Structure formats: C-alpha cells, structure tokens
Amino acid sequence: MFRDITVNKIAFTITVIVVILFSIIYISWIGFLNTKHLIFSFLFGMLSMLAFFYLLRYLLKSVVFRRINLLYRLFRAGKDKHMELDENTSLDKVSTEMAKFAFKTKEEIANLKSLSDYRKDYVGNISHELKTPIFSIQGYLHTLLEGGIHDEAINIPYLKKALSNLDRLQFIVEDLDSINHLENNKNAIQIKKYDLRLQVKRVISELENLCNDADITLNYPVDDGSPIMVAADENRIHQVFYNLLLNSIKYGKSGGETSVFFHDMDDHFLVELRDNGIGISEKDIPYVFDRFYRVDQSGSRLLGGSGLGLSIVKHVLESHGETITVNSILDKGTTFNFTLKKA
C-alpha cells in the first residue's frame, strides 16, 4: 500500500484507520445489538466511509496537492508542460524526480561557479601574458625615439629585443587561436595513416640547434626496421611532440637527455617521453596542462614561449579521443605518456 503512494492511497489509508477506530469505539460503547441493528450500522458505516474518503481526497487535492502541483508544473516546465499531479500520480516518482532535479541544479550551479572562476583567472592570465611583452616593446621603442636610435651601442640590440617580444606575442596569439580551434571544432582533425617513428625524427631534427645550445641530447626511438603506423592528424601530433620535446629542453639540465619510446598495446601504441630534467613538484602536477600555468613562476618566462604548449598537447590528444598522463619526481625528471590508435 505504501509503495508508489498516491493521493487515493493516502485518503484510503486514513479512511480505513478512522473507520476501524470509530467501529471499535462504537461497538465498545453500545455493545452488540440485534442483527437488524448491525446491518443498519454496517450500511451506515460504509456510506460514512465513502463520504469521508471522497471528502478527504478532495481536501488533499484542493489544499495540499494543489500547492505541490504548482511546484511540480514549474519543475516540469520545458519537459512536459501538460504533466501534472492527479490522484493516480505516484508521489514516490515525484519525490525521486524532484530529488534528481535538486541534485542536478546544485551540480550545474557548482559548474557555473567553477566556470566563472576559471574565466576570471583565464582573462587575468591572458592580460598578464600579453602585458609583459607589450610593456617591454614600449620601453625599447620609447628609448630609441628619445635619442637611442642614434646610439650605435643600443639601437640594433634594442630593435632585436623588441622584435623578440613581438615574436612572443605572435606565439601567444597563434597558440590561443590553435586552442580555440580545437575546442570549437573537436571533429575537425584530418586522420590519415603515417609512420610515427619518422615524425619523431623530423621533430628532433627541427630542435637540434636548441638542443646544442642547451647541451641536451634527444634520443631517437630505437629503430628495429618496422614502421610505427598510426591513424591520426599528422600536423596536430607534430604539435604534440614538438611542444613536449621543447618543454624537456627548456626544463632540462645541462648534459641531460630526453628519450622517446614506443610500446605496442594491442590496437594502440603507447608513446613515452622521458627526461632527467628538473622535474615537477607533486603540488604542480595536477595543473601542468592548464593554460598559462608555469611550474617555475619566477624564471620560466625568461625561457620564452606562450605558456600554452602543454594545454595544446592536451587538447590535441583529447580531439583524437586519447589522454595524456604525467609522472615526475622533483630534480629527477619527468615522463609523459599518451596513446595513439594503430593504423
């Protein structure tokens, strides 16, 4: 009776309880009389029971459930505008739906608050990242305009520094555009079959000069003669390797090395990039893929870049339906792992 409870069930239950109590009181008061009197009492009791039932149901519907129904119709707005409570509606169902709605609303409010906080931080980070090179360019140009342009000791060096900061601005804008494109066009990747081993070798050759300057060795994946054929967007995955290897150079130690490994995992290849650089502290690991998050807040900007490299890596792999993980020990080194689907 109390399962899938409705208005009718509530009214009926209360009516039965009242009739039983009234019958007990009535019989104990007047005792058992003749048969004719019992039949009359039974018929009168049945009529009274029906009258009480319909009166109670009317009161429940018109006073109590009318107000509940208003809330329920508001809750159902946009789902089923014609849905409302009646005497056959299960209150358990209503309670369950309202509880789910309340939980979902609470979750949405928390997400909106989180997004609002993220937006504020994001805008603040962008303004900070753009402000630094802009102020530097202004300083160099003002110095040149105030007479420095005629000083051969500073005119060319200052112009080169201004150009370097303009390059940094360009990197930031291009990386922001890349992330926005990935977020808004998650399926706009060009999947094709290609050899991952050859791609890694190309990226390493592009970074050869930087490696020599930083005294960092980039080790090619061991070549056993077999190609590592994957199905992915070649240009986007090029970004992934370039940013990860460039990161290992920036945060590597002089005389250090970074190695790339491939591991066969049924229908995927596991890619492992391992270095013996400065590493990442445990408290920083959860945030390394956030936009503009820098592990070394004091010195990392001196190394150049946009601060968006690892964020781009994460977005590219997510657009492929893959994920990336990072393991690191401070002063020991860092390892990045991600998978790519076999061709």
C-alpha positions in Angstrom: 0.0 0.0 0.0 2.8 2.4 0.8 4.7 1.6 -2.3 4.2 4.1 -5.2 1.9 6.0 -2.9 -0.7 8.3 -4.5 -3.4 10.7 -3.3 -6.0 7.9 -3.4 -3.9 5.6 -1.3 -3.3 8.3 1.3 -7.0 9.1 1.5 -8.0 5.4 1.6 -5.4 4.5 4.3 -6.6 7.4 6.6 -10.2 6.4 6.0 -9.6 2.8 6.9 -7.8 3.8 10.1 -10.5 6.2 11.1 -13.3 3.7 10.4 -11.6 1.0 12.4 -11.1 3.2 15.3 -14.6 4.6 15.1 -16.0 1.0 14.9 -14.0 -0.1 17.9 -15.3 2.8 19.9 -18.9 2.4 18.7 -19.0 -1.4 19.5 -17.4 -0.9 22.9 -19.9 1.8 23.7 -23.2 0.3 22.7 -22.2 -3.4 22.5 -23.6 -6.0 20.0 -27.3 -5.5 19.4 -29.7 -7.4 17.2 -28.9 -8.4 13.6 -31.2 -5.7 12.2 -29.3 -3.0 14.1 -25.9 -4.4 13.0 -27.0 -4.4 9.3 -28.1 -0.8 9.6 -24.9 0.1 11.4 -22.8 -1.6 8.7 -24.6 0.2 5.8 -24.3 3.5 7.6 -20.7 2.9 8.3 -20.0 2.0 4.6 -21.8 5.2 3.4 -19.9 7.2 6.0 -16.6 5.6 4.9 -17.2 6.5 1.3 -18.3 10.1 2.2 -15.2 10.5 4.4 -12.9 9.1 1.7 -14.1 11.4 -1.0 -14.1 14.4 1.3 -10.6 13.7 2.5 -9.4 13.1 -1.1 -10.9 16.4 -2.2 -9.3 18.2 0.7 -5.9 16.7 0.0 -6.2 17.6 -3.7 -7.5 21.1 -3.3 -5.5 22.2 -0.3 -2.2 20.3 -0.1 -1.6 18.9 -3.5 -2.7 22.0 -5.4 0.4 23.7 -4.0 2.6 20.7 -4.6 1.2 20.6 -8.2 2.2 24.2 -8.8 5.8 23.4 -7.8 5.7 20.2 -9.9 4.5 22.1 -13.0 7.3 24.6 -12.6 9.8 21.7 -12.3 8.3 20.0 -15.4 8.4 23.2 -17.5 10.2 22.6 -20.7 9.9 18.8 -20.3 6.2 18.1 -20.3 4.0 21.1 -19.9 0.8 19.0 -19.7 2.2 16.8 -16.9 0.6 17.5 -13.5 -0.4 15.6 -10.4 -3.7 13.7 -10.1 -5.0 11.1 -7.7 -3.2 8.4 -9.6 0.2 10.0 -9.8 2.9 8.2 -7.8 4.3 10.6 -5.1 7.4 8.4 -5.0 8.1 9.2 -8.6 7.5 12.9 -7.9 9.9 12.8 -5.0 12.6 11.0 -7.0 12.3 13.4 -9.9 12.5 16.4 -7.6 15.5 15.0 -5.7 17.3 14.4 -9.1 16.3 17.9 -10.2 17.7 19.4 -7.0 20.9 17.4 -7.3 21.3 18.4 -11.0 20.6 22.0 -10.2 23.2 22.0 -7.4 25.7 20.4 -9.7 25.0 22.9 -12.5 25.4 25.9 -10.1 28.7 24.5 -8.9 29.9 24.1 -12.5 28.8 27.6 -13.4 30.7 29.0 -10.4 33.7 27.0 -11.4 33.5 28.2 -15.0 33.1 31.8 -13.7 36.2 31.5 -11.6 38.1 29.9 -14.5 37.0 32.7 -16.8 38.2 35.3 -14.4 41.6 33.5 -13.9 41.8 33.0 -17.7 41.2 36.7 -18.5 43.7 37.7 -15.8 46.3 35.3 -17.2 45.9 36.5 -20.8 46.2 40.1 -19.8 49.3 39.3 -17.7 51.0 37.3 -20.5 50.3 40.0 -23.1 51.2 42.9 -20.9 54.8 41.7 -20.3 56.0 41.7 -23.9 53.9 44.8 -24.8 55.5 46.8 -21.9 58.9 45.6 -23.0 58.4 46.7 -26.6 57.1 50.1 -25.4 60.2 50.5 -23.3 62.6 49.7 -26.1 60.8 51.9 -28.7 60.5 54.9 -26.3 64.2 54.6 -25.6 65.0 54.6 -29.3 62.6 57.5 -30.0 64.2 59.6 -27.2 67.6 59.5 -28.9 68.7 55.9 -28.6 68.1 55.4 -32.3 71.3 57.4 -32.9 73.4 55.4 -30.4 75.0 52.5 -32.2 75.6 50.7 -28.9 71.9 50.2 -28.3 69.9 50.8 -31.4 70.3 47.4 -33.1 70.2 45.4 -29.8 67.1 47.2 -28.7 65.4 46.6 -32.1 66.3 42.9 -31.8 64.8 42.8 -28.3 61.6 44.5 -29.4 61.4 42.0 -32.3 61.9 39.1 -29.9 59.0 40.3 -27.8 56.8 40.7 -30.9 57.6 37.1 -31.7 56.5 36.1 -28.3 53.2 38.0 -28.8 52.8 36.1 -32.1 53.4 32.8 -30.3 50.7 33.6 -27.7 48.1 34.7 -30.3 48.8 31.7 -32.5 48.6 29.2 -29.6 45.4 30.8 -28.4 43.9 30.5 -31.9 45.0 26.9 -32.0 43.3 26.0 -28.7 40.1 27.8 -29.6 40.0 26.0 -33.0 40.5 22.6 -31.2 37.8 23.4 -28.6 35.2 24.6 -31.2 36.0 22.1 -33.9 36.7 18.9 -32.0 36.0 16.7 -35.0 37.9 18.9 -37.5 41.0 16.7 -37.4 42.4 15.1 -40.6 43.0 11.4 -39.8 45.5 9.6 -42.0 48.0 6.8 -41.8 51.6 7.6 -41.3 54.9 6.4 -39.7 55.2 7.9 -36.2 58.9 7.0 -36.0 59.7 9.2 -38.9 57.7 12.0 -37.5 59.6 12.0 -34.2 62.9 12.0 -36.1 61.8 15.1 -38.0 60.7 16.9 -34.9 64.1 16.1 -33.2 66.0 17.4 -36.2 64.0 20.7 -36.0 65.1 21.1 -32.4 68.7 20.2 -33.0 70.1 23.7 -32.6 68.2 24.3 -29.4 69.5 21.0 -28.1 73.1 22.0 -28.8 72.6 25.4 -27.1 71.1 23.8 -24.0 73.5 20.8 -24.1 70.6 18.4 -24.1 70.5 15.1 -26.0 67.3 14.0 -27.7 67.4 10.2 -28.3 65.5 8.8 -31.3 63.2 5.8 -30.7 65.0 2.5 -31.2 64.6 1.5 -34.9 64.1 -2.2 -35.4 63.3 -1.7 -39.0 59.5 -1.8 -38.6 57.4 1.3 -39.0 55.1 2.6 -36.3 52.0 3.2 -38.3 49.2 5.2 -36.6 45.9 6.8 -37.7 46.0 10.4 -36.5 46.2 14.0 -37.7 49.9 14.3 -38.6 50.1 18.1 -38.2 48.4 18.1 -34.8 50.5 15.2 -33.5 53.6 17.1 -34.7 52.5 19.9 -32.4 52.3 17.4 -29.5 55.8 16.0 -30.0 57.3 19.5 -30.7 55.8 21.0 -27.5 56.7 18.1 -25.3 60.3 17.9 -26.5 60.7 21.7 -26.5 59.4 21.6 -22.9 62.0 19.0 -22.0 64.8 21.2 -23.4 63.6 24.3 -21.6 63.4 22.5 -18.2 66.3 20.1 -18.8 69.7 20.1 -17.1 72.9 20.8 -18.9 74.3 17.5 -20.1 70.8 15.8 -19.7 68.8 13.8 -22.2 65.3 13.1 -23.3 64.3 9.7 -24.8 61.3 8.7 -26.8 59.9 5.1 -26.6 57.1 3.3 -28.3 55.2 0.4 -26.7 52.8 -2.0 -28.5 49.4 -2.2 -26.8 47.1 -4.3 -29.0 45.2 -1.7 -31.0 47.2 1.3 -29.7 50.8 2.4 -29.4 51.9 3.9 -26.1 54.3 6.8 -26.5 56.6 7.6 -23.7 58.8 10.7 -23.4 61.2 10.5 -20.5 63.8 13.1 -19.4 66.1 13.6 -16.5 65.5 17.4 -16.1 64.4 19.5 -13.1 61.1 17.6 -12.7 57.8 18.9 -11.4 56.7 19.1 -7.8 53.8 17.0 -6.7 51.6 20.0 -6.0 52.1 21.3 -9.5 51.4 18.1 -11.4 47.6 18.5 -11.5 47.9 21.9 -13.1 50.6 21.4 -15.7 48.1 21.2 -18.6 46.2 24.4 -17.5 46.6 27.4 -19.8 49.4 29.8 -18.8 50.3 27.7 -15.7 54.0 27.8 -15.2 55.8 25.4 -12.8 58.7 27.9 -12.3 56.8 31.2 -11.9 60.0 33.2 -11.5 62.2 32.0 -14.3 60.0 30.2 -16.9 59.0 33.4 -18.8 62.7 34.1 -19.5 62.7 30.8 -21.4 60.2 32.2 -23.9 57.1 30.5 -25.3 53.4 31.3 -24.8 52.7 29.2 -21.7 50.1 27.3 -23.7 52.2 24.4 -25.0 51.0 21.6 -22.7 47.5 22.9 -22.9 47.6 22.5 -26.7 49.0 19.0 -26.2 46.1 18.0 -24.0 43.5 19.5 -26.4 45.1 17.8 -29.5 45.0 14.3 -27.8 41.5 14.8 -26.5 40.4 15.7 -30.0 41.7 12.2 -31.0 39.9 10.6 -28.1 43.1 10.0 -26.2 44.5 11.2 -22.9 47.9 12.1 -21.6 49.4 11.4 -18.2 52.5 12.8 -16.4 54.7 11.3 -13.8 57.5 13.4 -12.3 60.0 13.5 -9.4 61.5 16.8 -8.4 65.1 17.1 -9.5 64.9 13.6 -11.0 63.0 14.0 -14.2 59.6 13.8 -15.9 57.8 11.2 -18.0 54.8 11.9 -20.3 52.7 9.0 -21.6 49.9 9.0 -24.2 48.4 6.6 -26.7 47.6 6.7 -30.4 45.5 4.4 -32.4 47.2 1.9 -34.7 46.6 2.3 -38.4 
